[in-house]
């Protein structure tokens, strides 16, 4: 596996992006809130940017750990988490607020929990 300090730095960047999503998503009550007004659109834009950053960070993390770290946390759909980056990046004008809402509401809590466990593992060693 790669340098633990590099792994911790990448994890910190991904977690920071996930926490930004959590904060930006907090006032959103339905997918329609993303398109109700300019503030909602701005939130959608910001969340999409962080989803891109997370996907890119996860791809990097997977590369520097030789695919081993993510594999130890099968409760997260890592392919989906990395793949949403590609979808948003290449089809930005077709982003579906319903999908972004679902990702934020249903997937983010588990992702954050897994990333926090990874951070702890990287600091203390595997359990």
For each residue, the residues with C-beta under 8 A, 3 or more apart:
1: 4 7 65 66 68 69
2: 6 7 64 65 66
3: 6 7
4: 1 7 8 122
5: 8 9
6: 2 3 9 10 64
7: 1 2 3 4 10 11 61 64 65 69 122
8: 4 5 11 12 119 122 123
9: 5 6 12 13
10: 6 7 13 14 57 60 61 64
11: 7 8 14 15 61 115 118 119 122
12: 8 9 15 16 119
13: 9 10 16 17 53 57
14: 10 11 17 18 53 54 57 58 61 115
15: 11 12 18 19 112 115 116 119
16: 12 13 19 20
17: 13 14 20 21 50 53 54 57
18: 14 15 21 22 50 54 108 111 112 115
19: 15 16 22 23 112
20: 16 17 23 24 46 50
21: 17 18 24 25 47 50 51 54 104 108
22: 18 19 25 26 104 108 112
23: 19 20 26
24: 20 21 43 46 47 50
25: 21 22 28 43 47 104 105 108
26: 22 23
27: 33 43
28: 25 33 34 40 43 101 104
29: 33
30: 33 101
31: 34 35 97 98 100 101
32: 35 36 97
33: 27 28 29 30 36 40 43
34: 28 31 40 41 43 44 97 100 101
35: 31 32 40 41 44 97
36: 32 33 40
37: 40 41
38: 41 42
39: 42 43
40: 28 33 34 35 36 37 43 44
41: 34 35 37 38 44 45
42: 38 39 45 46
43: 24 25 27 28 33 34 39 40 46 47
44: 34 35 40 41 47 48 95 97 100
45: 41 42 48 49
46: 20 24 42 43 49 50
47: 21 24 25 43 44 50 51 100 104
48: 44 45 51 52 88 92 95 100
49: 45 46 52 53
50: 17 18 20 21 24 46 47 53 54
51: 21 47 48 54 55 84 85 88 100 103
52: 48 49 55 56 85 88 89
53: 13 14 17 49 50 56 57
54: 14 17 18 21 50 51 57 58 81 85 111
55: 51 52 58 59 81 82 83 84 85 86 88
56: 52 53 59 60 85
57: 10 13 14 17 53 54 60 61
58: 14 54 55 61 62 70 78 81 82
59: 55 56 62 63 82 85
60: 10 56 57 63 64
61: 7 10 11 14 57 58 64 65 69 70
62: 58 59 65 67 69 70 78 82
63: 59 60 66
64: 2 6 7 10 60 61
65: 1 2 7 61 62 68 69 70
66: 1 2 63
67: 62 70 71
68: 1 65 71 72
69: 1 7 61 62 65 72 73 118
70: 58 61 62 65 67 73 76 78
71: 67 68 74
72: 68 69 121 126
73: 69 70 76 78 114 117 118
74: 71
75: 110 114
76: 70 73 81 107 110 111 114
77: 80 81 107
78: 58 62 70 73 81 82
79: 82 83
80: 77 83 84 107
81: 54 55 58 76 77 78 84 107 111
82: 55 58 59 62 78 79 85 86
83: 55 79 80 86 87
84: 51 55 80 81 87 88 103
85: 51 52 54 55 56 59 82 88 89
86: 55 82 83 89 90
87: 83 84 90 91 95
88: 48 51 52 55 84 85 91 92 95
89: 52 85 86 92
90: 86 87
91: 87 88 94 95
92: 48 88 89 95
93:
94: 91
95: 44 48 87 88 91 92 99 100
96: 99 100
97: 31 32 34 35 44 100 101
98: 31 101 102
99: 95 96 102 103
100: 31 34 44 47 48 51 95 96 97 103 104
101: 28 30 31 34 97 98 104 105
102: 98 99 105 106 107
103: 51 84 99 100 106 107 108
104: 21 22 25 28 47 100 101 107 108
105: 25 101 102 108
106: 102 103 109
107: 76 77 80 81 102 103 104 110 111
108: 18 21 22 25 103 104 105 111 112
109: 106 112 113
110: 75 76 107 113 114
111: 18 54 76 81 107 108 114 115
112: 15 18 19 22 108 109 115 116
113: 109 110 116 117
114: 73 75 76 110 111 117 118
115: 11 14 15 18 111 112 118 119
116: 15 112 113 119 120
117: 73 113 114 120 121
118: 11 69 73 114 115 121 122
119: 8 11 12 15 115 116 122 123
120: 116 117 123 124
121: 72 117 118 124 125 126 127
122: 4 7 8 11 118 119
123: 8 119 120
124: 120 121
125: 121
126: 72 121
127: 121
